[in-house]
């Protein structure tokens, strides 16, 4: 626990039997109060391994998608009384040992959202195994998103993230896509709601067992992100106002 804040790690899982234990063992248990894994109808032994490790495990009866998995993660974390929620993919791609740092910035009320930046240098990203087409797409999209959204982030596409309870109670993430574009929608909504976003460097590894979407789905993801930015711009200039970019009704009613 950091400064009397309950730190909850959520792990959206799908067929992670080969990497789950290694990822879990890297999580600093003296900082994290609870780990929750949500399994999206895996066909391997992910659930059995999670339960053998003593991880609180929630199972989807059918595959619902990466975004839907996160929605369950955040509902479970809020229901458990989390003050800070850290998302760690159980595929051992991100360094879970950084959890105290990414959650500490949230706990100290410096930022509302912290992202792990995988791309400190081009050489490190490429030698770490990031496919060249993904590196190029990441750089192009990140530069464009920073320009259009008024941010200065190292990257917009990291799966290693920490959120404050306030963030999860402010954004209408439950109205987002059930697919991979959920992550981008979440950040754009955070910007619309004027939440504070920061990032820290995080090493990332690429290997066959690490989760990754293929070229076609990557293209769909990128186009979906750009379309959502276009929707946000229309909302921002008051041309087409959209509820998805506004704070929740509860916060409005409380004057927050």
N, C-alpha and C positions, 0 to 999 in steps of 0.2 A: 504494500500500500504506500502511495506517495502523498504526503501531506493530507492524510485523512480522506483521500480520494480512492474510491473503489475502481481498480483497473481490471477490465475484463478483456481477454483476447478472444476474438471470434475467428473461426477457421471454416470458410466455405469449401467443402471437400467434394471431390468426384474422382473415384478410382485412384486414391492416393496411398494405397497400401505399401508401396515401396519407399515412400519418403516421409510419411506421417510421423513415425517414431523419431526420426532424426530431427525433424522440425520441432517437435514437441520438447525434446530433451534440451534444445538450445534456448527455450523460453526461460528467462530468469524467474524462478518460482518465488523468490523473496520479494519481488515487485508486483507480480501478477496475482490477483485474488481469485480469479476463476478463468477457466478455459472452456469455451463452448464450441463444439464442432457441429456443423449442420451438413449432413450427407445428402447429396442430391441423387438418391437412388443408384448408388454405385453398384457395379456388377462384380467387384472384387471383395477383399476382406477389410476394407477401410473401417467399417463399423465395428467389426470384431476387435481390431487393433485399438481403435479409439477407446472402446469400453475396457479393454485389458489394461490400458494406461490410466484409467480412472478419469477420463475426460467426459464431461457432461455431453451426451450425444443426442442430437435430434435428427430424425430420419424422415426424408420426404418419401412417400409411398411411390411416387413416379417422378421422373426427371422433369424439373420445372425450369431449369436454366440458371445461369450464373447470377443474373440480377435477382431472380426470385430467391435464390439461395441466400444472398446478402440480406434481403428483406427479412427472412426468417432469423438470420443472425442478429440483426439489430433489434428485432422485437424481443428476442430472448435476452439479449444483453440489457435492454431497458427494463424488462420485467425482473431481472436479477438485481436491479439497483445500481447499475454501472454509472460512474461519473466520467470515466474515460474508456472508450472502446477502441481497441487496436485490432485491425484486420491483418491476419497473417495467412497467406496461402500455405497449405500443408504440403506443397510440392518441393520444399527445400530450395527454392530459388532465391528467396530473400534471407538476409541474415537476421534471425529472430533475436539475437543477442543485443540488438539495438533497441529493443522494446523499452527499456528504462528511459532512453533519451527521447524517443518519439512521443512517449506518453507523458514524460516530465514537462515538456514544453506546453502541453495541453493543461496539465495539472496546475502549472504556474500561471495560467491564464495569459500566456503570451500570444498564443494562436488558438483558433477554434478547430482548425484542421491542419494536420502535418502529413506531408507526403514523403516517401522515400525516393530520392532522385538516383536512378541507376546510371545516369549518363554524366559522370563527372568529366570524362574525356572520351574522345572518339576511340582512341586506342584501347582504353580499358573496356569499353562496351563491346567492341568487336572481338578482342582477344578473349573476353569472357564468354563468347559464344552467341551473342545476339546476331541473328541473321541480318545481312547487309540491308535487305529491303525493309526490314522492320526498323533498323536504325535510321534509314533515310526518311521513312514515313513518320517516325516519331519526331525527328527534328523538324520536318516541314510542318506537321500538325501543331507541334508545341509553339513554334515561332508564330504561326498564324493565330493560334488561340491566345497567346500572350498579347498580341497586337489587338485583336478584336475584343478581348475581354478585360484589357487594362491590367494585366498581371505581369509578373516577372519570375515565373517558376522555371525550375530546371527541366521539368517534364510534367505533362498532364496525365500520363498513362501508367503510372506505377500502381501495383497491386498491394503495396505495403503502406498502410495508412492508419492514422489515429484521428478519432473524432471526439469532441466533447459531448456530454449529454445534451447541452444546449443546442448543439448542431443537429443532433438527431431528433430533437423535439421541435426544431424550427423548419427544416426542409420537408417538403412533401415527397420524400423518396418512395413512399408506398405507391405513388402514382406513376413511377418510372417503368421503363422497359424491364422485362424479365431476362433480357439477353445481355451481352457484354457491354453494350453502350450505356448501361446503367451507371458505370463509373463516371463517364463524361457528363451525363445528365446531372449527377449528384454535385459535381464541382461547379457546373454552370448555375445550378440552383443556389449553391452557396454564395457565389459571386452576386447573384441577383438579390440575395438576402443580406448582402454586405457583411458576410462572415470573414474572419481573418484567416488566410491560408498561407502556410509556409512550407519549407521543405528542408530535408537534411540528406547528405549523401549516404547511400546504402549500396554495398557490393551486391551484385546479382550473378547467379550462376545459370548457365543454360546447358541442359543435358537431356537425353531422351525421356527420362521420367518426369521432367519438369513440364507443367501444363503450358500449352501454347495453342493459339488458334492458327488455322492455316491461312494461306494467302487470300482466298476468296472471302472468308469470314473477317479477315483483317480489313479488306476493302469495304465490306458492309459496315463494319465498326466505324471506320474513318468517315464514311459518307453519313452515317447516322449521327456522329458527333457534329459534323459541319451543319447538318440540317437543324439540329437542336440549337446550335449557336445562332443560325438564321432566325429561328423562332424567338430566341431571347432578344435579338436586336429589334425585331418587330415589337416585342413587348416593351423594351426599354424606351423606344421612341414614341410610345403610346399609340402605335398604329393598330396593333391587335393585342389587347391585354389578355393575359393567360394566367389562370389560377396557379398552374404548376410552378410558376416562378415567384409566388408570394409566400410569406410565412404562414404557418398553420393557423387555423381559426382560433385555436386555444390561445396562442400567443397574442393574436390581435385582440381577443376579448379581455386579456389581462393587461393590455396596454404595453406589451413588450416589443 
